[in-house]
Amino acid sequence: MAGEAAQTAKTLVDHLPVLQVVVPMLASPLCMLFARAGLAWAIAFAASLACLAISIALLATVVDGGVISYHLGGWEPPWGIEYRIDTANAFVLVIVSAIAALVLPYARQSIAAEIEAKHHALFYTCLLLCICGLLGVTATGDAFNVFVFLEISSLSTYALVALGAARDKRALTAAYNYLIMGTIGATFFVIGIGFLYMATGTLNMADLAERIAQLESNRTVRAAFAFIVVGIGMKLAIYPLHMWLPNAYTFAPSAVTAFLAATSTKVAIYVLLRFSFSVFSPGFEFERFTLLYVVLPFAVMAMFLASIAAVFQQDIKRLLAYSSIAQIGYMLLGIGLVTATGLAGSIIHLFNHAITKGALFMAVGAIVMQTGHTAIPKLAGLGRAMPLTGAAIVTGGLSLIGIPGTAGFISKWVLVSAALEKGWWPVALLIVASSLLAVVYVWKIVEIMYLKPAPQTSVGEAPLGLLLPTWGLAAACVFFGLWADLTIDAATDAANGLFGGGFAAR
Amino acid sequence: MQPTTLILLSLVVPAIATAANMALSDNDNWRDGATLVASLVTFALVVALAVSGEYGAAVTVFSVMPGLELSFHVEPLGLLFALVASGLWIVTHIYAIGYMRGNNEHHQTRFFAFFSFSIAATMGIAFSANLFTLFLFYELLTLSTYPLVAHKETDEAKAGARTYLGILMSTSIVFLLVAVIWTWIIAGTTDFTLGGILAGNIEGPMVAVLLGLFAFGIGKAALMPFHRWLPAAMVAPTPVSALLHAVAVVKAGVFTMLKVGVYIFGIDFLSSTSASDWLVWLASASILIASVIALTKDNLKARLAYSTVSQLSYITLGMALATSMGVVGGGMHIAMHAAGKITLFMCAGAIYVAHHKTLVSELNGIGRKMPLTMAAFMIGALSIIGLPPFGGMWSKWLLGLAALDAGQVFVVAVLMLSSLLNVAYLLSIVARAFFLPADDGEDAGAIAEAPVACLIALVATALLSIVLFFQAGAIERLLAGLIS
């Protein structure tokens, strides 16, 4: 039924899957052309709102397990490029575009304080390209198209990180590092795709899935899987491949950090999910082995080692960056369990962590704007000087720990349930034990902010333009901690869709 | 009013008090007056609920996850706990006004605001209708009491608060959360149901393992070896120690313990599987070891803290004996110990406010300067020891009967030995205060009591210990609903 709808695509509504990507793509050069900060911001913000509306419409269409197949230019797959929306990627589309729609109003004042005026229009251009890339990766049903959009988002990200140089020159080396590591990752990824093409002669994911099903013992296919996992692992900062992340997050402009932390690694996780569960099948012996003996141990190491590293950081942005690596570990752990509940845990944590880290990095950006510092010892007394920002950090921090009543708790609950359901109680204990480390690093910040007297400088509360988006996300942390029916249903649907074979079930 | 409305109001009113505290931070009298009104209203609401006598009234606020709801209900144990906590809030608040002003403490608004909020969390625990709701408020109580423990903001206070948060969070996250999720997976529900929900869903040694996760996970019950947070919390201002660390927080722990025993495992299931036998031994050890440590403590509040650790294990013991008498005795001990221990803490605070003394060895002859305070202290001490005519006697009596019921004769010996230790570490203070001459030699005869607000409160709770001796029957009738 979905296929027929696509063939008779006539109205604007039928073109939503491609508009999702095209709108930011077209808005991006406009920002460049007008080259005035205010105008560029207005265009970018309007585009992000349009993206949000489109993604919500898409999610509403597919939420009952439906699938939209959109044929680009009317060329039927597997010859043409197919955009394919199901619950899993519609959910990710909503996350990306919602975060974008919150980051843009935030960026206006934050960027004005952190980046030279002549670069403002360029910033919005890059940000829109990055949004376009991330949405494209998510929406497409074509393996090579994933690579193309991944590169669009990565290249614009390198530029965005480098814009932090106005505040700290080290942003340039951070961006350069990220460029090298990211390019290596992308190369591995495209080699994997190339192998798949060699073995099957197709690039359409659904088509790939059908053909790979007969090629389980084919060595090219196995090598392809390995290359894809390593390549995308670089992008999503799987534990030993995470070296680019702390510096990139620390030195990027605040708005960029908030956006990247909430979206880019999440999209990479989605790609891993899509390839592991839709293109390849978890029924494959070599894939189960990879997930179980490679991904799962590294996930657990990330949970512990990155959290321990976070405890010892002296810079709040870097602390949160290490915490991100640890939290990615939880998402990978859910994948490593290879059960429907585990996947649901991964997907729900993807969402919950996006809003949590988004709120935290935005609040940190507000501190940067008011004090110019991110060093933890300099946060003394800020809880009283900036009560609203401080409260947002506490709320986000509680969600990071997973205190009941916050979004993080829901993730933890589902992940622990998944581990116990499988009878893997040591894994369940590891999940809860590692969240204690989060208590340590969150409380390190809380103690300094609230229990250490402020130095005699007068620091005021951040402007509303920063506070409102920050609190939008902080409130979401509480809202989705108490009313989680919505997110759990969506994540469960998405997981069942992926786990039930995804394309193969067509 | 509907019972369900009463439940919700009893949660909302203290929460409103928090907001009112912050809004009225400019005017101390209005701020503290508003809290007093809130505490009276909260108590009245709980009393109305008790009088209505409608057990089983339940209200679901909303669904958090599919199958998991935020919901509240009325049952005897929760009602008793709510009565104790809200009733003693009134006295403690009056006491706190005297203490905080008498000591010129800083950040009084923050103090009162978080204090009210922790009462709201306590009410949530008392009325929770499932493990999930209970866990939510349990964690909220930990978080909302953290600023109270760290109140002084000195390095010592921060270190104490860190231990406090560290142990309570670790135990609740690592053990309790896993226990709750495990229960949810095997039973398909976390609702508190009389008779338990686990029978038939779990068997063999795993029952004892799950019970262990609960027993150690409920860190607020201060079962050894996870008791260190309680002495660490003594850096808090004394009203916090009095209400929260003698009543609300620790009683939330043992209350949860009883609740899990009665409504999750079910007493019959526990006794038929003998899964709680090890807990009887551990609780007994906890009772004796903590008492011995209390003997060695010279700091008055630390001594009382270890006494609390010991007394809490009485209640855990009541659950672990897995007899109906044990549960009633344990439940009654919640009320009896609360009245006795809050008196002792208030006296310790009164001594600090009036003379800035914190060590037992400094208390020689203080009874002549503070006769009323030390008389109240004696009453509290006798009630903790378990002598008539004070409330503490009845709960110990019932626990002894329960031990015989369960055939664990050694427990009776433990109870007796513990009472002797209580005499040693509590009555020695009284003797020192009244019979030894004062060290400092300053005019020993002059009476110098604490502010009158403090006095009113501690005399009231001392009298309560006597009243409870005569009214124990009412509590027993209330708790009889647990064993039918």
Chai-1 contact restraints between the chains, C-beta under 6 A:
chainA,res_idxA,chainB,res_idxB,connection_type,confidence,min_distance_angstrom,max_distance_angstrom,comment,restraint_id
A,I403,B,E139,contact,1.0,0.0,6.0,A-B,restraint_1
A,P404,B,F135,contact,1.0,0.0,6.0,A-B,restraint_2
A,P404,B,L136,contact,1.0,0.0,6.0,A-B,restraint_3
A,P404,B,E139,contact,1.0,0.0,6.0,A-B,restraint_4
A,G405,B,L136,contact,1.0,0.0,6.0,A-B,restraint_5
A,V416,B,I181,contact,1.0,0.0,6.0,A-B,restraint_6
A,S417,B,I181,contact,1.0,0.0,6.0,A-B,restraint_7
A,L420,B,W182,contact,1.0,0.0,6.0,A-B,restraint_8
A,L420,B,I185,contact,1.0,0.0,6.0,A-B,restraint_9
A,A428,B,V178,contact,1.0,0.0,6.0,A-B,restraint_10
A,V432,B,I173,contact,1.0,0.0,6.0,A-B,restraint_11
A,V432,B,V174,contact,1.0,0.0,6.0,A-B,restraint_12
A,V432,B,L177,contact,1.0,0.0,6.0,A-B,restraint_13
A,V432,B,V178,contact,1.0,0.0,6.0,A-B,restraint_14
A,A433,B,V174,contact,1.0,0.0,6.0,A-B,restraint_15
A,S435,B,I173,contact,1.0,0.0,6.0,A-B,restraint_16
A,L436,B,S170,contact,1.0,0.0,6.0,A-B,restraint_17
A,V439,B,M169,contact,1.0,0.0,6.0,A-B,restraint_18
A,L451,B,A150,contact,1.0,0.0,6.0,A-B,restraint_19
A,L451,B,E153,contact,1.0,0.0,6.0,A-B,restraint_20
A,L451,B,K158,contact,1.0,0.0,6.0,A-B,restraint_21
A,L482,B,V64,contact,1.0,0.0,6.0,A-B,restraint_22
A,A484,B,V64,contact,1.0,0.0,6.0,A-B,restraint_23
A,A484,B,M65,contact,1.0,0.0,6.0,A-B,restraint_24
A,D485,B,S63,contact,1.0,0.0,6.0,A-B,restraint_25
A,I488,B,M65,contact,1.0,0.0,6.0,A-B,restraint_26
